[in-house]
Amino acid sequence: MREKKSWKVFPFEYCDVEYMQAWLEDRAREGLYLTGFTLRWAKFERKAPCAVRYRLEPVQRDTQEPDGELLELYEAYGWRYVAPLRGEYFVFMTTDEIAREPHTDPQSLLLAMKKSMKRQRIGGWLELAEAIILMAVFLGAAAMQKEPLLELIHMGTLWIGYLFLLLLFLAGSGA
């Protein structure tokens, strides 16, 4: 018997909303239904495959759950709340192929997306600055030694581990 839960790394940037929605819909056609997120992993529950539509609603305030008004709007149109995504989006789904779209006005969706993109850019720049500072600390520590290159080799595992994490972050943040 197959495991009821499944984890998958999601291969997209957080600002590519259409791709995220399509990727989740493709998983549902495979019988994997989203239940939550952890870092760059999506958690799924296995069920019978069917057509599902997902929508990502940009978070407008610093909150982990959608407010009652947003939930009512989506529920009135036949959508169900699934999970938050990294504090940037709320994920909703529906199995109704003709369920009304929550955002019929492109301007309201654009405004919500602009706020989300601004938060993501600021966060990305702060994380990049942190990565540069940490790299400077490593290089500075090595440069203070008699033989800097030898010190970098001695720090090898730590140095390579740090570079790997930096590259992983940069790949995940879109920086």
N, C-alpha and C positions, 0 to 999 in steps of 0.2 A: 504494500500500500504506500502511496506517495505521501510525503510530508505535507501537512496542511498549510504550513507557513513557508514563505520563500523570501529571500533577500536579493536585491539586484542593485548594482551600482548604476546610478543614472548618468548617462553620457551626454549631458547638455549643460549649457550655461543657464543660470537662473533668469537672465533677461530674455531668453528665447521661449516665450510663453507658448506660442503655437506648437513648437517642437515638443515641449514638455507635455502638453495636452495630447498630442498625437502619440507620443511614446507610451503614455499611460493607457490610451485607448487600444493600442496594439497589444499591450500586456493583457488587457481584459479579453481580447479575442483569443489569447492563449490560455485563458482561464485563471489569470492572476489579477486579483482585485486589491487595489491600494488600501492599506490600513494605517500607514504612518511613514515617517521619515526619521533617520538618524544620520547626521552629517551628510555624506554623499550616497547614502544607502536608502533605498525605498523598500518598505516591508509590505509584502503581499500575502493574501490568503487565497488558497486554491479553491476554485469552485468550477462549475460548468461554464465553458466559454459562452459569451454573448456580446452583443454590441452595446457598448457603454460610451457615453460622452462625458468628458471631464472639462471643467472650467476652473481657471485659477483667478481668484479675486485678490488684487493687491491689498495688502494690509495698510490701512490709513493711519492707525494710531499704534502706539507701543502696547500691543495686547497679544495674547496667545490664542484667543478664541474670538470668533466673530460675534458682534453684538446682536441683540435680539432683532433689531430692524433688518439687518442684512440676512439673518437666518430666515426671517419671515418672507423677505423678497424672494430668495431662492426657493424656499419651500412652496410658495404660491405658484411658482413657475414649474414645479415638478422636480426640483433638484434637492439633493441630500448632502449635508456637510460631511466630509471625510476626515480631513486632518490639516494642521498647519504645516507650511513648508518653510523652514528656516527663518521664521519671523517675517518673511517677505510676502507670502501668499497664503490664502485659505483655499483648500482644494474642495470642490464640489463635484458631484457626479449625478448622472441620471441614466436610466435604462430606456427612457421614453424617447424614441427617435424624433418626435415632433414637439418635445418640450420647448417652450419659449425661451429665448436667450435672455438672461438677466439684464444685459446691456444692449438695448436697442439703439441707443444714442452713442455713436462713435466718439463724440466729444467727451462724454462723461467717462468712458473707458480710457481715453487718451489722458485725461487729467489724472486719473487714478494711477495709470502706468508711469506717468512722468514723476510723480512723487516717489514711487517705488524705485525707479531707476536712479533718482538723485541719492536716495539712501544707500543704494548698492554702490554707486560710484564713490561716495564718501568713505564707506566701509572698506572698499577695495584699496583706496589710496592710503588709508591708515594702516592696513595690513601690509601693504608694500613697504611703507616707511619702517614698520617694525622689522620686516625681513632685512632691509638694508642695514638697520642699526645692528641687528644680531650678526650679520655678515661682517660688519666693520669691527665688532668686538672680537670675532674669531681671527680676522686678519691682524688686528692690533696685538692680540695676545701672541700670535706667531712672530710678528715683526720685532717684539721686544726680546726675543731669544737671540742667542749668539748665531744660530743657524736657522733662520726662519723656515726655509724649505724643509729641513729635517723635522722641525717642530710641527709643521703641517702634516707631515707623514706620520709622526707619532700620534697626532690628534686624528688620524685617518678615519677611524670608525665614526667618531663623533662628527667630524667634518662632512663626511660623505652622507651620514644620516641627516644632518642638517640640510645639506643641499638637496637631498631627496625630498624632504618635507617642504622646502621652499618651492621646488619645482612642482610638487603635488598641489600646493596651495595656488601657485600661479596658474596652473592648468585648471583648477576648480573655480578660481575667482574671475577669470576672464581678463586679468590684468595684462 
